Amino acid sequence: MAGNLEPSGPPAGTMKPLDQVEPRIPITSVPYTISASGSYYLTKNLTAAGTAITVSVDDVTIDLCGFTLTGPGSGANYGIYMSARKNIEIRNGTIKSFGYTGISDGSGYGNNHRIIGIQSLYNGLGGIFISGPYSLVKDCVVYNNGSSYAGTIYGIYVSTNSTVTGNIVSGNGYSVTGSAYGIAAGNSSTVTGNTVFSNGDSAAGDVYGISASTGCIVTGNTVYSNGGASGGSGCGINANTDSTITSNTVRSNKGYGIKMADHCSAAGNTSTDNSNDGINAGSYCTISDCTANDNAQRGIYAYDYSTITNCTASLNDTEGIYAMSYCTVTGSNAGNNQKTGLFCWSGKVIGNTVSNNNQIDDTTLAGIQVWGASQIKDNMLLNNKRNNIFVHEVGSTIEGNLVRGSTNGIYFQNGGNYYKDNRASGSTTSYANTSGNTDGGGNISF
């Protein structure tokens, strides 16, 4: 009574074929010009005698499908070129041996590009060059581009408001006559989680592992061994005004480890074994929880009105921490530096630990050295050879410090200073050349 339960036939398929889900157009030979928006893919490895793929429309995806585009090795050509285009995605493959750049958007009028999972290798001028804003370069390997180029090269270049993340950038700019950049990012960009090393070996110009323009965020990168022996300078990370530099590891770069312009902040960075200062900051900067060891110049240098907090600077070849006028240095540790542990011009030096500095044993150097009216308070100084504290000029207050084990515990070069409640022991002279200075009481020798 319920009717026939036997099905009339097999059920119809409900799945759509791939060409309906994502219609894609194969690229089977090069040179190839994309003149209609859509999704394109390589079917095999392809070799080009000039530019391989030219994109002349917006809204295009190119999937290399793990294949390789190979260029002629020289000449005015690109792997993929897109001028003044918008919303182009290129992913998943290798582009190598083109005369200019592996991927280029050279006009500056395009935007919103995404370069993901690309290897850009052995190209003559650079790896990836995106001049339009709001772009992404992610999880790429950019290696050995721009060798011996007669000018400046970029491993990765992006314009404003872009993101560069998770890339490996190495060996670019070998022996170039100009400067070499591992990663260069425009204003308000984010550079995060990249590994950038051995760029600019033997370059004649300056070499920058990462160079970030105004208002950038540079965080969680590993940057090492950038720069070579042939002229030039540069640094591991270079950041322009109003940038934030956090949690980077920077070591063994030619020039500065980290160099910041005015109004920047640096936190949680480690900068070691660089050929200039470990961290070099402009005016009105904040440097906190950073480590700067074994650098060929100063561990940390900050210009006027900056703040240095909870940092460690040791085993540097000149000063551990060098702070210019109106700076504040608190809670930091400066030890075993060749010259003065902590040098300040007219600032506040409070609650620091400074030990075993002035390794060159210069009578004019010290654990803490101040010029101009400064406040030196609640510091602990140990075994800084000739002077634990050296006060050069007038107007300073020196209070509540513990000084031990030097020729002079506290040495005054001039009168007109005030000292109170200090504790000095193990020195040849606890308080030296005190004439003309005001003893506020409580200064003990033991």
N, C-alpha and C positions, 0 to 999 in steps of 0.2 A: 504493500500500500504506500510505502514511502518512495517508490520509484526505483530506477536502476542506479545502484551505487557504483557501478563500474565506470572509471573515468573514460572520457571520450578520446584522450590522447595525452602525451606528455605535456607538462606545463610550459608555457611560453617563457623565454628568458627575460629577466628584468634588468640585467647588467648592460650598461652601454659600452661599446668598444672604445678604446683609447682615443681614436681620432675624433669621437664625439665628445668625450670628456674634456680632452685638451687637444684640440686640433693643432698639429704642428707641421712645420714645413721643413723638409730635409735640405741640408746643404751638403752637396755631394762633390763640389769642386770649387776652387777659388782661382781668381778673384771673384767675389760675390758681393752684390749690392742689395741691401734690404731696403725696399721701397714701399712696403706695405706693413702696417702694424700687425703684430702677431707673435707667435712663438716659433722659434727656429732651433734646429739641432744638427750637430755634425753626425755623419754616418760612419766616418773613418778618419784616420790621420790624413792631414792635407798639407801640402807644401806649396808656398806661393813665391812667385818671382817678384812681387811688389806687395802693396797692401792687400791683406787677405780678405777682410770683411769690412765693408763700408756701410754704416747705418745712416740713412737719409730721412728717416721718419721717427716720430715719437712712439712710445708705448710698445717696446720690443723686448722679448726675452730670447737670449741666446744660450742654449745648453750645449756645451762642448762634449757632454756625455763621456767624459774621461779621455777623450782623444786629444791630439796635439796639432796645433797650427805651427808650422815651421816656416820661417822667412828666409830670405836670400843671404842674410848675414851682414848686409851693408846697404847703403842707399837711403833715399827719403821715403820710407815706407813704415807701416804700422801693422800690428797683428789685427786689431779691431779699432776702427776710427769712427767717431761719431761727433760731428760738429753742430753745436747749438741744438742738441736734441734733449728731450725730457723723458724720464721714466724708462731708462734702459737697464735691464738686468743681464749680467754675464756671469756664468757659473760653470764650475765643475770641469776643469781641463787645464791644458798647458799651452802657453803661448811663448815661443822662443825664437831667437835669432833674427829679429827684425831690425832694420837699420836705425829706426827712431825708437818709439815706445811700444811696449807690448799692447797696452790699452790706453787710448787717449781720447779725451774730450777737450780739445785745445782752445775752444772759442771763449769760454766763460759765460755763455748765454744759456746753456742747458742746466738741468738740475734733476735731483731725485734719482740718481743712478745707484745701482747696487752691484758690487763686484764681490762675488762669493766663491770661495774654494778654487781660486785660480792660482796656478804656478806661472809666474812671469820671469823668464830666465834668459840671460845672455843677449838681451836687447841693447842696441848701441847707445841710446840716450837715457833710457829709464825704464822702470817696470810698469807702474800704473800712474797715470796722470789725469786727474779729474778736476777740471777747473770750475765746474758749476757747483752751486751750494746744495746742501741737504742730501748729501750722498753717503753711502756706506761702503767701506772696504773691509771685508771680514774673512778670516780663516784662509788667507792667501799666503803663498810662499813667493817672496820676491828676492831673487838671488842673482848676483854677478851681472847686473846691468850697468851700462855706462862705463865700461872699462876703457881707459885711455882716451876718453872723450875730451875734445878741446873746448871746455866750458864747464858749466855747472850741471849736475845731474841730480835726479830724485829717484829713490827707490819707490816710494809712494808719495804722491802729492794729492791733497784734497783741499777744496775751498771751504768757505764759511759754513758753520752749522752742520758739519759733517762728523761722522764717527769712523774711527779706524780701530778695529778690535781683533785680537786673536791672531795677528799675522806674525810670520817669521821673515825678517828683513836682514839680509846678510850679504856681504861681499860686493856691494854696489859701489861704484865710483872708484875702482882701483886705478891709481895713477892718473886721475883726471887733472887737467891744467887749472880748472876752477875749483869751486867748492862742491862738496858732496853731502847730500841729505839722505839719511835712512828713511825717515818719515817727516814730511812737512805738512802742517795742518793750518788752515785759515782760522779767522776769528770765530770764537764761540764753538769750537769743535771739541770733541772728546776723543782722547787717545788712550786706550785702555787694554791691558793684558797682552801687549805685544812683546816679542823678543827681537831685539835689534842689536846686531853685533858685527864687528869686523867690516864696517863700511868705511870707505875713504882711505884704505891703505895706500900709502905713498902719494896721496893727493897733494897737489901744490897749494890749494886753497884751504879754507876752513872746512872742518868736518863736523856735522851735527848728527848724532844718533836720532834724536827727536827734536824738531823745532816747532814750537806751538805759538801761534799769534795771540792777539789780545783776547782775554776772557776765556781761555781754554781750560779744560780739565785733563790732567795727565796723571793717570793712576794705574798702579799695579803692573808697570812695565819692567822688563829686565833689559838693561842697556849696558853693553860692555865692549871694550876693545875697539872703539870707533876712533878713526884718525890714524895717520901714519907718520913716518919719519921725515917726509919731504916737505918742509915748510908748513905754513898755515897753523891754525889753532882750532878753535871751536869748543865743543863740549858734548857730554852725553845727552843731557836734556837742556834745551834752551826755551824759556817761556817768556812771553811778552807781558805787558801790564795786565793786572787784575786776573791772573791765572791762578789755578790751584794745582799743586803738585803733591800727590800723596802716595805713600806705600810703594815707591819705586826702588829697585835695586840697581845702582849705577856704579860701575867699577872699571878701572883701567882704561879710561878714555883719554885721548890727547886733549889738553885744555881743561876746562872746568868739568867737574862731575855734573852739577846742576847749576844753571845760571838763570836768575830771575830778574825781571825788570821791577819797577815800582809797584806797590800795592798788591803784591802776590802773597800767597801763603803756601808753606811747605810743611807737611806733617808725615811722620812715620817713614821717612826715606832713609836709605842707607847709601852712602857715597864714599867709596874707598879707592885708594891707589890710582887716583887721577893725576895728571901731570900739572895741574894748577890747583885752585881751591876745590875742596870737596863740594861746598855749597857757597855760592856767591849771590847775594841778594841786593836789590836796590833799596830805595827809601820806603818807609811805611810798610815793611814786610813783616810777616809773622812766620817764625820757624820754630816748630815744636816737635819733640819726640823723634828727632833725627840723629843719625850716627854718621860721623865724618872722620874716618881714620886713614892713616897711611897715605895722605895726599902730599904731593910734592911742594905745595905752598900751604895756605891756611886750611884748617879743617872747615870752619864756617866764617864767612865774612858777610857783614850786613851794613848797609849804608844808613843814613840818618833816620831817626824816629822808628827804628825797627825793634821787634821783640824776639828774644831767643829764650825758649823755655824747655827744660827737661831734655836737653840734648847731650850727646857725648862726642867729644872731639879729642882724639888721642893719636900719638905717634905720627903727627904731621911734621913736615920739614921746616915750617916756620911757626906761626902762632896756632894755638888750638882754636880759639874763638877771637875774632877781631871785630869789635862793634864801634861804629862811628858815633857822631854826636847824638845825644838825647836818646840813646838806645837803652833798653832794659834787658838784662841777662839774669835769669833766675833758674834755680834748681838744676843746673847743668854740671857736667863732669868734664874737666879738661886735664888730661894726664899724659906725661911722657912725650910732650912736644919739644921740638928742638929749641924753640925760642919761648916767648912768654906764653903762659897757658891761656890767660884771658886778658885781652887788652880792650880798654874802653875809653872813649872820648866823652866826657861830660854826660854820664848816664848813671843808671842804677845797676849795681852788681850785688845781688842778694841771694843768699842761700845756696851757693855753689860749692862744689868740691874740686880743689885744684891741687894736683900733686905731681911731683917729679918732673916738673918742666924746667926750661932753660938747660936742656941737655948739652948745649954748647958752652955753658958756664961763662956767660957774659955778665960783667958786673953791672951793666945797665938794664938787664932784663929781670923778670920776676915771674912769680906765680900769677898774681894779678897786678896789672899796671894800668894806671889811669892818668889822663891828662884832663885839665879843666875841672870844674866843680862837679864832683861825683859823690854818690852815696855807695859806700862799700860796707855791707852789713851782713852779719851772720854767715860768713863763709868759713869753710875749713880748708886750710892750706898746709901742705906737708912737703917738706924736702924739696923746695924749689931753688936749690943751690944758693945763689947770692942774696936774693930778696924774696921773701914770701909775698909781701905787698910793697909796691913802689909807687909813691905819690909824687907826681912831677910838679904840679902847679898849686894854686891856692883855691880855697873855697870848698874843699871836700870834707865829708864826715866819714870817719872810719870807726864803726861800732860793732861790738859783739862778735868779733872774728876770733877764731882759734888758729894760731900760727905756730908751726913747729918745724925745727930742723932746717935752718938755713943760716947763712952768715948774718943777715939782718932779718928779724921778724917783720917789722914794719919800718920802711925807710922813707923819710921825707926829704925831697930835694929842695923844697922851699918852705917858708913859713905860711901862716894864714889858713891852716887847716885845723880841724877839731877831731880828737880821737878819745874814745870812751869805751870802757867795759870789754877791752880786748884781753885775750889770754895768749901769752907767748912762752914757749919753752924750747929748749934744745937749740937755741941760736947763740951765735957769738955775741950779738947785741940785739936785745929784744926790740927796743924802740930807738932807732938811729936818727941822728940829726934832727932832734925835736925842737931845737931853738926856734922861737917865733910861732910855734903851733900851740894850740890850747889843749891841755890835758883835762878832760872832763871828769876824770876819776875812774876808778875801777879797772885800770889797766894793770894787769898782773903779769909778773914774770915768775916762772916756776920750773 
